[in-house]
């Protein structure tokens, strides 16, 4: 318990706990004598409590120094071998005994799975966890599997899911009769990709096996248009054979159109179809685009509604996510071939944009900047 002097009659107070140049914890209170009852842990060291009082006349600050002789830990925190270590911050609370697991892709588009092991103390029947995703993408998701271990044999005990929308998840696992507990954490975020470059040319992620019978869908949100191409837009290739044979579909937030752009047999065959959506359609909002290809027939959907059906003679094709002078975020990217979901291996490809036999802006090409979200699981076991 730390007693600090604070000014009476303030409208509100800002409390900070400072270690050297770092603020390790802070909160705001509108009551005199507020108690910091959510600080779960501090490492041994020297600290300062800084209290700043605010009212209509200005501010007044007081400083109180204190020392922590030994690490203050949350409950009886259990060590998780195989974790990245360090202090975990969950919903603003600092846990000295916590751990982190970096689940960011090591290979672009390939989800990461990692495991930690906890030795169960004698007589302990339950292990509890508080888990959260740190600074994750809005669609960030991690799936956990808990295995009891005896004599090297693993038995699945329980499962749990943590999403970025949760402040934290509390899970208690029954471990009676087991020597160790293995926790496997897998990044199961729904295929989120962000392209942040603007400029001349078309940037793309290309993938999938050759086929003429499939469904391809993704969520897309146009983040920003550039000022370089004549038609800045973002979407995907419904079918890509090569640069002379393809069908593309886009959200054109600049001119407010849903666009289909077709080419079969070279640039002189180009055809563009611009479709105006309803007056209430927000071209900068998140939308789901989908194409169903059956041979030369293409059905195009926006947010689950069939918009148009097109016929185009193309050979077996792959698919792609593409932007032309636009930043965009993609999620829930799914291609099913023969009723089975495809595990797509992506390759980046940037090229100039040419329309109706004319190369737009010469050969200038901007390199796409495609990124996957960084996903980090923070947790404490006790």
Secondary structure, 3 states (H helix, E strand, C coil): CCCCCCCCCCCEEEEEEEECCEEEEEEEECCCCCCCCCCCCECCEEEEEEEEEEECCEEEEEEEEEEECCCECCCCCCCCECCCCCCEEECCEEECCCEEEECCCCECCECCEEEEEEECCCCCCEEEEEEEECCCCCCCEEEEEEEEEECCEEEEEEEEEEECCCCCEEEEEECCCCCEEEEEEEECCCCCEEECCCCCCEEEEEEEEEECEEEEEEEEEEEEECCCCCCCEEEEEEEEEECCEEEEEEEECCCCEEEEEEEECCHHHCEEEEECCCCCCCCCCCEEEEEEEECCEEEEEECCEEEEEEECCCCCEEEEEEEECEEEEEEEEEEEECCEECCCCCEEEEECCEECCEECCCCCCCCCCEECCCCEEEEEEC
